[in-house]
Amino acid sequence: MTSGIWRRAPAATNVSVMKTLMTTLMTTTALVTACLAHAVAAAPFQAPPAVPPPPAASDGSHDFDFAAGAWKEHTWRLDKPLTGSTTWFEMDGYSVARKALDGRASIVEYEGEGPKGHLTLLAVRIYDPASHQWNLNFSTPERGALWPTPMVGQFHGGRGDFYSNDEIDGRTILVRFSAMALSPTTARTEQAYSADGGKTWETNWINAYTRIDEPALARLAATRPARSGPRDFDFDVGSSKVQIRRLTKPLSGSTSWVTYRGTLTVHELWSGRAQLVELVADGPAGRLEGLGIRLYNPGAHQWNLNWVSTGSGTFGPPTIGEFKQGRGEMFDSETFDGRTILVRNVFSDITKTSSKFEQAFSRDGGKTWEVNWIATATH
């Protein structure tokens, strides 16, 4: 366009204007640079603020010490969670909690009666020293095995929150278990579900605890229905001296063995349908400590043996099997040195005062077995 306000100026005029603009810009730049240099020279040097290191993870291995003992419980349960239901029903019961492995484990047995009948639960809480978190595992006598996914979490400011995944009506949800309002004589726990990734939570189970003494516990226990169970592990119940021989490097051709000595303590749970096992032994490589939970599956007529060492805090794969003619054999598949192997546990040579346990590995599908752990227990 060549008319109106867009009319082009003569070329000579353009060159003159450009020279004037360049001179002004250079003068301004020099002035700003000088001012900045003066300000920097006048201001004292200030180091950037130090970033504080993250707080060290606290030792939470005694977080559940408060739970040890007997408690009377009153329970509110929401009927049909995540359906919009507002119907609650109530239960009364009691629980008994015991510490194991110097507080790094807590085992709870619960018995309750409500409109939907009798309910029995087992909770096994294990502390993981590496993550400074607790793993909460659950089971019932009818299931005869631990739930596959433990709840994981920790305590902060007197409140513990623990999370896991579960499935309800065919869809995956988040589950939260919380312990709160803790005191020497009272406590409260809640369970909640979330179907939207934790944005909202619906509480569906509330427990109010009141500590009770031994006579009160005995009266409540007397109301528990009789329950028969297999007696396969009766030989092991109580305290025993144990001698352990361990192969130093399994599946490597090693023939070097080391010996440990210690104690094995077995508590009966659920009238013989479950046991709690504690092992403490000392040897050349230091102390061995571990905890086992044995659960009988009434549907499969098999035992489900779960084991955890204090260094891991997480149960390994269970060995599963049964007793025949006084000999118990349990099997599972595990990963060892990066490869999948078979594991076999054998209980044998059982008498009124002693028994023998062996663990063996196989890397050829069970064609051959290498024994790597031999334990002899004497009451």
N, C-alpha and C positions, 0 to 999 in steps of 0.2 A: 504494500500500500504506500502511496506517496502523497496522501492528502491529510489534512487535519493535524492532530497532535503527533502522529507518527511520521511527520516529514523528516527525511534524513538530513543531518548537519553536514557542512562542508568538511572534507578530509583533514585539512590543516587544523581546523578547530578540534577534531577528535584527538589528534596527536597531542595537542597542547593540554587538553583535559586529562589524558592518560598520564602524562608526565607529572602533572600536579597531584593526581591521586597517588602515584607511586611514591613521591617525595613525602607526602603526608603519612602514608602507611609505614615507611621506614622510620620516620621520626617517632611515631607512636610506639612502634615495636621496641626501639632503643630505649625509650622512656620507661616502658613497662618492665623491660629486662633489668634496667638499673634499679628500679624500685624493688623488684623481687630479690635482687642480690643484696640490697641493703637490709631488707627484712630478714633474710636468712642469716646474714652476718650478725644482726642484732639479737636474734632469738636464740636462747640456749638450746642445746641439743636435748631432745626428749626421746627416750627409747619407747618403742611401742609397748602397750600394756601386756604384761605376762599372762598367758593363758593358763589358768589353773589346771593341774592334772586331774583326770577323772577320779572320783572317789574310789578307794579300794573296796572291792566286794567284801561285804562282811561275812563272817563265819555264821551260817545259819543252821549248823548241825544240831542245835538244841532248840529249834523253834517249836517243836511239838512236845517238848518236855511237859508243858502245862497239861497235856491231855492224859498223862499217865494216871490210872486209877479207874474208878467206877462212876458212871453218870446215869442219872435218870433223864430220859428224853421225852419231849413232847414235840410231835411233828405235824406240820401242815403240808399237804401235797395237792398241787393243782391237778384237777382231772382233765385229761386230754390237752397237754400243752400245745401251744402254737396253733390253736384252733379258734381262739377268741373266747374260750371257756372262762367263766368266772366262778366255777364250782370247785370248792376246796373240801377235802376230807381230812380228818385228824387221826393220829395214831399215838399210842403210848408205848414206850419200850425202855430199854436200857442198853448201855454199851460199856465194854471193858477194854481199856487201852493199856498196852504194856510197851515199855521201851526195850529195844534190842540194840546190840552193838554200841553200847555206851551212849545211846540217844540218837545215833545216826539212822535209826530205823524206828518206826512206830507202827504197831499192829493193833487193829481195832476190830472187835467182834460186836455186832449189833443184833439184837432180837427185838421185834416189835409186833404189836397186834393192832389191827384196824379193820375198817369195814370190808376191805378186800382180803382179809385173812392174815396169816402169819408171814412175816418178812425177816429173812436172815441175810446179813451182809458181812463181808470181810473187807477191810481196807488195809493195805500194806503200803506204808509211806517210806520211801528210801531217799536219803540225802546224797546228792551228787557233789563231791568236793571240787570237781573241776569247774562246773557251771555255777556253783553256790545256789543250786535250785533243788527243789523236792520233786520226786516222781511219785504220784499217787496212783496206786493200782487197786482194782476192785474185783470181787468175785461173789458168787452165791453158791450154795450147795448144789442147786439144780444145774448150774452151768459147769461146775467142776473144772474151771480154767480161769485164768486172769483175763480181763478184757484186753484186747490186743493193743490198744492205744492208751498209755497212761496220761494222767493230767499233770502238767508241768507248770511250776511257778515258784514264788517265794513270798516272804513276808516283808512288808514295809510299814513302819509306823504302827505296829501292833495289828495289822490286817494282812491276811494271806489270800492271794488270788492265784488260782490254778486253772489252766485251760487245756482243752483237747477238742478233737473233732469227733462227731458221732453221726449216726444216721437215724432219722425218724421219718416214718411213712415214705421211705424211698428217696429222701433228699438229705444231703449233707448239711449239718448245722455245726455251730460252735457251742461248746459247753463251758461254763464257768462255775467253779466251786470256790466259795469264799468263806474264810473263818474270821470272826470279828467279835467284838465285845468280850474279850478274853479277861478272865479274872481267876483267882484261885478256886472260886466256887461256882462260877457260871461261864457260859460261852454260847455262841450262836454261829450256825453255819447256814449258808444258802446255796442253792443250785439255780442257775439261770441258763436259758437257751437263747441263741440269736440265729435268726434265719437270714440276716442281711449283712453278714460279715462283721458283726460287732457294733454296728451303728446303734441298734436298739437291743435291749435285753428283756426277756420275760422271766421273772422269778417263778419257779414251779415247785420248789421244795425248801422248806424252812425247818430247821431243828433248833430247839431251845434246850440247853443242857443245865442240869443242876447236879453238883457233886453229891454222892451218897457214900455212906460208910459200908463196911463189910456185912453187918447184919441186914441192912436194907437190900444190899445186892443179893444176899442169900434168899431173901423172901421173893424178890423178883425172879431169880433164876429158877425157883421152885415152880413157877408158872410156865416155864418153857416146855413145849411139847417134847415127849420122848422121841428120839431119833436114832435109829440103829445105823451102823455104818460098817464098812469092812475093817477087819482087824489086821490087815497085812503088815502094818508098820508098828504094831504094838511092841515088838521086840526092841525098838529103837527109842521109845519114850523114856525120858529121864536124862540123867547126866552120865557121860562115859569118858573115860580116858581114850585118846585116839592116837595112833601112830600112823603117819602117812609117808609113803615112799613115792617120790615123783621123778619121772624121767626128765632129764634136764632139757633135752631138745627133741620133742616128738617128731616122728616122720622125717628124721634126718640121718638115720643110721646110728644115732647115739646109743651107747650102752651105759651111760653115766647116770646114776641115781643119787638123789639127796633125801634125807630123812627129816621129817618134822614131827614134833610131839605137842599135844595140846588137849583141849576138851571139846566134846560134842554134846550140845544140850538140845533136846527135842521136847517140845510142848505139844500136847494133843489139842486139836481144835475140832469143833463140830462133832463131838462124840466119835472121834476116830476117822471122820471123813476128810480131815485135813491135819497137817502138822506144820509147826514152825520149827526150823532147824537153825541153830547158831553154831558156827565153827570158829575157834580161835586156836592157832597153833604157831609155834616158833621153830625156825630152822636156819640153815646157812644163809639164805637170802633174805632173812628178816621174818616178819610176822605175816601169817595168812589169816584173813578174817573174811567171813562170808555169811550170807543168810539164805536159807532155802524155804520155799513154800511148796508143800505137797498137797495137791487137790485131787480128790477122787471124782471122776465123771460117771455118774450113775447110769447115764444113757449108753455110753460106750463101754462101761465096766473096765475102765482103764485109769491109770494114775497119770497125772500131769505134774511133772517136777520142774520147778523154777528155781534158778540160782542167780545170786548177784554177789559180787565181791565189793568190799567197801571202796575200792578205788574207782569203780565205774558208776555206781548209783543207778544202773539200769539193768533189769533182768535180761538175760540172754534167752535164746530160743529154748522152749521147754523140751525136755525129754519125756516121751510118752510110751507107756507100756503097761504090763501087768505081771502078777505073780502066778506062777504055776509050780505046784509041788514044792513050796517053800523057797523058790528062787524067783527073784524079780529081774526082769530085763526091760529097759527103757531105751528108746532110740530117738535121734533127731539128726537134722542136716545143718551144718554150720560152715562158716568160712574160716579157714585157718591158713595164714601166710598167703592170702590172696586166692586160695583155691577152695572149692567146695569139697567137704569131706563128710563122712558119716560118723556119728558119735554113739557109743553104746555105754550105758550104765548098768552094772550088774550088782545085785545084792544076794549074797550067798553065805554059806557056812553059818547059818543062823541058829543060835542056841539061846538059852535063858539069860546068859551072861555076856555073850559076845556075838559079833557079826563081822562080815567082810564086805567091802565095797571096792569095785574096780571100774575105772574108766578106760575105754579103748577108742582109738581112731582107726578109720579105714579110708583109704583113698582109691580103692578099686571096687566100690559098690558093695562092700560087705564080704567079698571073697576072702580077704585076709584082714586080721585085726592086730594092731599094736597096742598093748596095754601101756598106759603112761601114768596111772595113778592107782595106788593100792592103799586102802585105809582099813585098819583093823581097830574096831571099837570094843572096849571092855567096860562094862558097868562097874 
